Amino acid sequence: MREKVLDTVGMRETSFITSVDAEHDLGTVRGHVVRGGELAALPWRIDNPICTRGLTPAGGTLVSTAADLGRFTLAHLRTPGTEIMRTLHAPAPGGVSTMHGAGLGWMIWANAAQSSVRVGGANPGQSGLIATDPTTQTAVVVLTNSDQGVNAVQALLDASGPLPTSEPEPAPADLSRYAGRYVSHAVTVKVTTAGDGLLARAEGYPDLPLVPHDRQTFDSPGGPVAFLDIDDHGTPDCLRFRMRVMRRDGTTSHR
């Protein structure tokens, strides 16, 4: 990795963590969360499955800086053949209204004013984002020591304007077929009918009222929610909220 990527690109401020307890020795920034209206620093060692060293193959032990990630991103943009990674391969409605789906590693975003490809994520107390415009070969990298920190740049990245989409199918009159339990390895969401909409409940999260936007997409206080793989009877197979997809409990599928 160092020979073929880091040194080639000039990422001299990027290192690897060799143990959980070594993180504070590398000058990494300590994560923070807001609890009860007060800012609290998290311990260096976090007892949370998302922070396990088992994420090593996915880059979980790589520590970098915004400047080095900028160097990596620009090198990626300037390397012939990488265009296929920034091409939409898997459409994914729901989650975020301006995100169209996934390329290879990159997520594809577009609205009426601009388009970009992005990648990012969060751990407890940390969040980061790389957003780039391949047309102008420019990029912005944001690293924050808050799990919601990247929200501060959304106004800069997402100019307002209508989405260039096809005419949606009208919202269904009978929402009962959307009700049920939707399960992933991380969370179970129970969806019930509630008046003219739906209500989504998951343990440890606030209830989300869902208002139908069209046959597939529902609006909620937390962002768009999409019901995917709707059969001929109007019953969906999956629910998608933000970056997570949950399969309907009891559904059989070849995928």
N, C-alpha and C positions, 0 to 999 in steps of 0.2 A: 504493500500500500504506500509506504513512504517513498520507495524508489520510483514507482510508476505513476503515482498521483501527486502526493504532497510536495515532494521536492521539485517535480516537473512544473507544477503550477506556481510554486513559490509560497506554499503555505507553511511558513516557518514558525508560526505561533500555534500550530496544531499538534496535539500530543494524544497519547493513549493512556487511559487509567488502567492500572494493573490490579487494583484491589479496591473494594468499596471504601476502605478507610483512608485511601490515598487522595481522595478528591480534594480535600481542603489544602493539600500540599501543592497543588498545581495552580493555585491562584484562581480557582473557579469561584463564581459568584454564588452566594448562598440564596436559596429560594425563599420566597415570602408569600404569605396568604393573608387575606383579611378575614378575621374571625370576630364576630360581635362588634363590628365597626372599628376594630383595632388591627393595626399591622403587626404581624407576628412572623419571626424568622423560623424557618423549619430546621430541624437537626440535619447535620451532614448526612447521616445514615437514615434513610426513610424506609419505614416498614410498609411498603406498598408494592404489590406485584408488578406495577408498571415500571418500577425503578430497579428491578432485579438485574444482576450481572448476567443472567441468562439471555439478556437482549444483546449480548456482545456481537453475534453475527449480523445484527441489524444496525450496527454502528453505535451501540449503547455505551461503549467505552471510549469513544472519540470525543475529545474536548477541543473546541475551536473558538475563533473570534469572528466577529462580524466582518472584519476586513479580509480574513482568510476565506470565509465563505463567499464573499464577493469575488475574490480572485478565482475560486473554483467555478462559480457560476459563469463568469465571463469566459473562462477557458472552455467550458462546456458549450456556450453559445457559438464560439469561434471554431469548434471542431467539426469538420465535415462529417455527415452521416448521423449526427445526433438529432436531426429534425424529426426522425421517427419517434423519438422519446417524447416530443412535445406535440404529438398528434393525438387527437381523441380516439381512444381504442375502446373505452367502456363508458357509454353514457350513464349518468347517475343522477336522475332528477331528485329533487328534495334536498334536505340538508341545508344548502345555502343557495339562494335563488339564482345567483350569477355564476355558480360553478356548474359547468356542463358535465363533468365526469373526469375520468382518469386517462392519462397517457401512460408512458412507462416511467414510473417514478414521479412524474409531474402531474398536478391537477390542472385542468383546463378551465379558465375563467373567461367570461366575456359578457359585456352588456352593450348598449347602443353607443356608448362613448369610447370604449377601449377594450382591449383584450390582453390577457397575460397568462403566464403559466406560473404555478406556485407550488411550494412544498413547505410544510411546517408541522408543528405539533407542540405538545405540552406534557410536562411531568408535574407532579405536585410542586408548586412554587416556582416553576420555570415555564417559559414559552418562547417560541421562536418562529420566524417566517422568512422565506426567501421568495420574492416576487420579481419576475422579469418580463420584459417586453422583447421578444425575439426580433421584432421588426426594427426597433431602434438599438438593439443590443445594449440595453440598460437594465440595471437591476437594483433592488433595494433589499437590504438584509436587516432584520430587526431581531435582536436577542434581548429578552427581559427576564428579570428575576421576580416574575409574578405569573401565575398560571393564566391570567387574563390580560397580560400586558400588551399583547399584539393588537388588542382591540383599539388601542390608541391610534393606530395608523390606518384603520379601515376607511375613514373619511377621505384619506389621500389616495387610496387604492381603488375605491369603488365609486366612480363618478355616477351621479344619478342619471336615469334614463330608462325608457321601456326596454324590455328584453325582446330580442328578435326571435320570437318563437312562432310556431304554427298555431292555428286556431285550436284552443283546447276543447275537449269534450265537456259538456255541461256537468255540473255537480250532480251526483246521484240523488234521487228522491228517497231511496231506502238505504240508510246507512248501517242497517243491522248486520249486513254481510262483512263489514269492516271490523266488527267487534270480535274480540278474542285475545289470546295470549300470544305475544311475539317474543321469541327467545333467542338470545345469543349466548356465547360463553361468558360474557361480562355482565349482562343485565337482562331482566325479564320485564316487559312492558305489557300491562293489561289495558286494553282499549274497550270502552263501553260507550253506548249511545248516551247522549245528554242533550235533550232539547232538539235543536236543529243541527247539532254538530256531534262531536265525539269528545271523550275525555280519556287522556292517556295517563296512566299511573305507573310509577316504578319506585321500588323501595329506595329510600335515600335521596329522592329527587322531588321537587315540587310538582304538583299535578299540572298537566298541560291541557287546556281546552283547545280542541281542534275545530276550526271553521272551514268547511269545504270551499276550495278555490276552483277546482275542477274535479274531474273523475279521479285523478291520480294524486293531486297535491292539495294539502290542507295547510292553512295558516295557523300559527301558534305564537304565543309570546316569546318562545325560544327560537323561532325561525321556522322555515317551511318543513313540513313532514310529508313524505311521499309513501304511498302504498304501491308496491310493485307487483308485476306478474299477475294481473287481474284476469281471472278466467272468464269464460263466456257467461257465467252466472253472476258475475260481479263480485266474486270473492277474491281478495288479494292473497298472495302467497308470502309476501315480505313487507316489512315496514322499514323505512330508512329515515333516520334523524341525524343531522350533521354527518359525521363520518362513520356512523355505525349502521349496520343492517341486521335486522332481527327476523328470523323465519317464524312463520305462524306455527304454533304448537300443534303437533299432530298432522302436519302437512307432509305428504310424501312427494319427493321430487328427485329427478335424476341429477340435479345440480347441487 
